Amino acid sequence: MRRGQSTIELLVLLGVAIGLTLLVAIAARADGGSVRRHLIESIPGHRPERRDDRWALRSDPYGPLIRRYVPTMILERDRYGEDAAVPTDPGICRKPWCAALGTGRPAIFTHLVRKSGSATRAAGRGEQGVTYIQYWFYYPDSKTLHAPIRELRGYHRDDWEGMIVRIPDGGEPAARVTAHQGLVGSARGWTVSAGGATLASNPGWQPIAEHPVIYRAAGSHANGFVREGIDMPLDRWNGDLARVPWNAFTLVAADTAPALRFRYDPAATPPWMKALWTNPEASGTGSARSAAGTPRGGSVRKDRFTSRPSRRLGTQTEQDRFTSRSSRRLGDAPHG
């Protein structure tokens, strides 16, 4: 009799457990998995996953979104035959010869910034949240002009250029690109006055579709949404060198790059030192420290999806750097 009663009690307990499991599964599906997440986080000893750029690349909500807007890049032919570089990974290549088209392996560094509705409201842009995806391109050097005097060439080692995509919740995507320490969006940034030609700050946003096409000037590596006038006013495009399709790029989590502990040319501010890193609405590409008047701090709040550059203590050996590069990569090419 006792054995039969114990069997019935076990069956009842089993039924209750199955019922609770089904309820949790239904609730988790209904609210996007938050119940399941809360249950996992309540387990003693559980350590929450760090939501950095590596997490974003492999996550279900953001990984496909990042890959959706990887650009196709049209390279300008250098009229002097000196520059045929593709964007590359400085952990692999920091010399012009290894970044040359056909030799260099195209790479893009991706960085995700998520602004909640409260943050965008504080910045005066309405109630909806906004997702920003930053695509950064590294080149071993940069030279704006082909002049006999080095000081007039605008030459410096290391070069970081980029594209920023803005996706409002429920809205249409838009983008802007970097050119000569400025930003170019819905209109060209060059202004001509009696004092000469200057690249005016133009933080406008260009409506885009999936895998937008951008044009990369030879030498300076400035970007634009049209071929003409990228480097200088009335500058003529010297013809297409090559088309680098979006799926040829290796995607690298941008916040892993500081772990390489490289020193970059002072004229080339790396992405994680730019004001744009945490404030994608900034009007220039300079460092966060020198960005006077840029809304920061309380006016634009960083939330949990804004990753910070990771740091390592001590000096890295070449083997450490190789290991770091291997752990940063998430596939050879993006998948739609």
Beta strands, then each sheet from edge to edge (+ up, - down):
strand 1: 72-76
strand 2: 107-115
strand 3: 130-142
strand 4: 156-168
strand 5: 174-179
strand 6: 182-184
strand 7: 190-193
strand 8: 196-199
strand 9: 206-207
strand 10: 213-216
strand 11: 223-224
strand 12: 240-244
strand 13: 250-253
sheet 1: 11+ 10- 1- 12+
sheet 2: 6+ 5- 4+ 3- 2+ 13+
sheet 3: 6+ 5- 9+
sheet 4: 7+ 8-
end
